[in-house]
Amino acid sequence: MHPSSPPEARPTTDSPDLALLFDRIEQAVDAHTAGNRAQARLWAALAELIRLARANPQIYLRPVGLAQSDAPELAADAAAFDAGLRLQLSSAQVRTIAFRAQTLEDRMPRLHAAFQLGATSAAHVGAALELITGWSEDGAVRAFDEQLAEPAGSLTLPAFRTRARRLKERLSAEPPELRHARSFAERRVWIEPDEDGMAWIHAFVAAPDAVRIVSRLNATARAEQKKVAIGQPGWRSRDQIRADLAVAWLAGDGTSTAARVRPILLVPLLSLIADGDEPIELRGYGTVDKATAARLIAGAPSFRRVATDPFTGERLRYDRTRYRPSTAQRDWIAFRYESCIDPTCSRPVDDTDIDHLR
């Protein structure tokens, strides 16, 4: 109960409402613990599945496959594909979970035991496993495991990540310069689609560069915000200004080298000229609203018509008479599939062999 609540609104120690509140908290804790245990069982089952497939490749492979030098791994791939179909996971996700489970069991037995008891979550375990990837100092990893098992059951995930990262830095005998050089080689930028026509842009960069970027965004945003008074048309929050600045700087808006892209939209005509509710699709992202589609169309240098069945919405095929797909055929494939046709693979269509079904 909030401290400012009037006395008559506060439940007494013998209040039925207070007892019910505590009961619901206990139910939530029990459910959370049971969920952690279930995740631990899932991890263990998939690890055992992959071990069994490697040990018994004849279950999945014919004689010609068994003669291959990588027969155990081929069988493991097949088992992962099998499990993925049942779990709505890709075979790569199944293999990753199995690998993490085996690593946890082999290198972090105390955290593994806590996970099995439901005392910590898969997210906490995953954070710890990320930090020991490539860490070859077995003695330091054992100390890491011993000192993290208890905090894993009491700290929030962000606090646990901070504790684990600092602990690794203290225990590792490898010079920090070498660790940074290895991580710096992994720097990259990637996009993560979100809902409602939005997306996240992630940048994995050196900490000093991240601080410089945020500092410049903050300073510029403060100056920009002073130009418009609160409540006046055009006023933006500091977060909105920072986001707009980041987009403009990265895309080069207003410069001679501004980024130019060719977004591909699949727009049912009735959705624009009438009050239709058919989805408008932006390739590489998903559905977008009419206003966003209209802005993209307004700046489009060209259009391509795609005939669809007015009743079923089925898109008609482009003629495929050449072995190498034409631009039109590539566009058609992008419209129709967006990603690999394998139900367990989420690779975007631009990163596939689009002239092959297998």
C-alpha positions, 0 to 999 in steps of 0.5 A: 500500500502506498504510504500516502494512502488514507488510514482507512484504505490501509488493510490491517494485519488481519485483513482478508485483502492483505492475506489474499494479496500475500497469497497471490504473491506466493502463487506468482513466486511458485509459478516463476520457480516452476517456470525456471524448472521447466526451462531447465528440463527443456535445456537438459532434454535438448542436450541429451537429445543431441548427445543421443543423436551423435552417439546413434547416427544410424537413427537418422542416416542411411548407409551413405550418410553413415560413411561420412566423416561428419555423420554424428553432426549430420545426425545431430542436425537432423535431431535438432530439426525434428525437435524444432518442428515440435517446439516452434524453434529453428534447428539452430536455436535447438542446437544453441540451447543444447550447447548452452545446457552442456556447457552449463553442466560441464563448466558451471555446476553450481549455477546448473544446480540452482537452475534445476531447482528453479532458483534462477532463470534461463536469462540469468544463466544465459548472461553468465554463459555469454561471459564464459564463452572463450574463457579458457581459465578453468580455475577462474571459471570455477571461482566465477561459478561459485561466486555467482550461484547465490546472486543469480537467485536474488538479483535482477537481470541487469544487476546480475549482468553487472555483478558477473561482468565485474567479477569476470574482470577481477578473476580473469588473468588475461590482460584487459587490453587483449579482451577488449581487442577480441570484443572490438573485432566483433563490433557491428550494427543490426536492426531488430523489427518491433511493433507498430511500424517501429524498429530498433537499431543496435550498435555494438561499439567500443565504450568510449565511442558509445559515450561520445555518441551519447554525449553529442546527442545529449548536447545537441538535443538540449540545444534543439529543445530550447528552440521551441517552448513546451506546449508550442507546436513542434515541441519534442521531448529530449528522447524524441529529439535524440532519436531524430538526430540519430536517424538524420546523422546516420542517414546523412539527411541534408548532405550530398551523400544522404542514404537512398534506399529502394523500399519495396511495398506491397500495397493493395490498391483499395487500402489507399483509395478506399477504406480497406483494411488489407495490410500494407507490407514493407519488405524486410520489416512487415506491415506498416500503416497507411500514412507511412506507406503514403510517405514512401510512395510520395518519394518513390522513383518508380512503381511496379504493378503486381496483380492479385486475385480480388477474392483470395488475395493470391499474388500472381507469379512472374514468368520464370524463363531464365535460370538467373532470376531477373529483378522482377523475379527477385521482387516477386520472391520478396513480395511472396516469401520475405524469408526462407521457405524452411519453416524453421529458418528465419533468414531474410529472402535477400540472404537466400538462394532464391532460385532454389527451393532446397 
